[in-house]
């Protein structure tokens, strides 16, 4: 929603997306917190399908296009449960490999 997007915390990644899940950079968040990512390290002027792994299988989120510098801004995401969520950027073309980011979601802060 527009409200969620406006309230999102922007996370600009310093490290490029990983070529494997084990080398993927980690982005931290809190359960229920909307996060807007700015990812780097994608192939310039290329289109990717963004997928998030939830409960053992990847779900397609959207299509993302990298600019001439390999930067892209995927849609805002908010996950409600704590855990580690692999995010895959699957290329539309055969020339570029899948790239990864790990979204680590911590528990919501207790309120009194």
C-alpha positions as CSV (number, residue, x, y, z in Angstrom):
1,X,0.0,0.0,0.0
2,X,1.0,3.6,-0.4
3,X,1.1,4.1,3.4
4,X,3.4,1.1,3.8
5,X,5.7,2.4,1.1
6,X,5.9,5.9,2.6
7,X,6.7,4.4,6.1
8,X,9.3,2.0,4.8
9,X,12.8,2.0,6.0
10,X,15.2,2.4,3.1
11,X,18.1,0.0,3.1
12,X,20.9,1.0,0.6
13,X,23.1,-2.0,0.2
14,X,26.8,-1.3,0.4
15,X,27.8,-4.8,-0.9
16,X,26.7,-6.1,-4.2
17,X,24.2,-9.0,-4.4
18,X,25.7,-12.4,-3.9
19,X,26.4,-14.9,-6.7
20,X,25.3,-17.6,-4.3
21,X,23.1,-17.7,-1.2
22,X,26.1,-18.4,1.0
23,X,27.8,-15.2,-0.2
24,X,24.7,-13.1,-0.1
25,X,24.8,-9.8,1.9
26,X,22.5,-9.6,4.9
27,X,19.8,-6.9,5.3
28,X,18.3,-6.7,8.8
29,X,14.7,-5.8,9.7
30,X,12.1,-6.2,12.4
31,X,8.9,-8.2,12.0
32,X,6.2,-6.1,10.5
33,X,8.6,-3.3,9.4
34,X,8.3,-2.3,5.8
35,X,11.7,-2.4,4.0
36,X,12.6,-0.7,0.8
37,X,15.8,-2.1,-0.7
38,X,18.3,-0.5,-3.1
39,X,20.3,-3.3,-4.4
40,X,23.6,-3.1,-6.3
41,X,25.6,-5.6,-8.4
42,X,22.9,-6.6,-10.9
43,X,23.8,-6.7,-14.6
44,X,23.3,-3.2,-16.1
45,X,20.0,-2.7,-18.0
46,X,18.8,-6.2,-17.2
47,X,15.5,-7.4,-16.0
48,X,15.1,-9.9,-13.1
49,X,12.2,-11.6,-11.3
50,X,12.4,-11.0,-7.6
51,X,11.5,-14.0,-5.5
52,X,11.3,-14.5,-1.7
53,X,11.6,-17.9,-0.1
54,X,8.9,-18.4,2.5
55,X,8.1,-21.7,4.2
56,X,10.5,-23.7,1.9
57,X,9.5,-22.4,-1.5
58,X,10.1,-19.3,-3.5
59,X,7.2,-16.9,-4.2
60,X,7.4,-14.4,-7.1
61,X,7.2,-10.9,-5.9
62,X,7.7,-8.7,-8.9
63,X,9.9,-7.8,-11.9
64,X,12.9,-5.6,-11.3
65,X,15.0,-3.7,-13.9
66,X,18.6,-2.7,-13.1
67,X,19.7,0.7,-14.4
68,X,22.9,1.3,-16.4
69,X,24.9,1.1,-13.1
70,X,23.4,-2.2,-12.0
71,X,21.3,-0.6,-9.3
72,X,17.6,-1.5,-8.8
73,X,14.9,-0.6,-6.3
74,X,12.5,-3.6,-5.8
75,X,9.1,-3.0,-4.2
76,X,8.7,-2.6,-0.5
77,X,8.4,-5.8,1.5
78,X,7.2,-6.4,5.1
79,X,7.4,-9.8,6.6
80,X,5.5,-10.5,9.8
81,X,7.4,-13.4,11.2
82,X,11.0,-13.5,12.5
83,X,13.4,-15.6,10.4
84,X,15.9,-15.6,7.5
85,X,14.3,-15.1,4.1
86,X,16.5,-15.6,1.0
87,X,15.6,-13.1,-1.7
88,X,16.6,-14.3,-5.3
89,X,16.9,-12.1,-8.3
90,X,16.4,-14.5,-11.3
91,X,17.5,-13.0,-14.6
92,X,15.1,-13.0,-17.6
93,X,18.0,-13.7,-20.0
94,X,20.4,-16.7,-19.9
95,X,23.6,-14.6,-19.8
96,X,23.2,-13.5,-16.1
97,X,23.2,-15.7,-13.1
98,X,20.7,-15.6,-10.2
99,X,21.8,-13.1,-7.5
100,X,20.9,-13.3,-3.8
101,X,20.3,-11.2,-0.7
102,X,19.3,-12.5,2.8
103,X,16.6,-10.6,4.6
104,X,17.0,-11.3,8.4
105,X,13.8,-10.4,10.2
106,X,14.0,-10.1,14.0
107,X,11.1,-10.3,16.5
108,X,9.0,-7.3,17.1
109,X,10.0,-5.2,20.0
110,X,7.8,-5.7,23.1
111,X,5.4,-2.8,23.8
112,X,4.0,-1.9,27.2
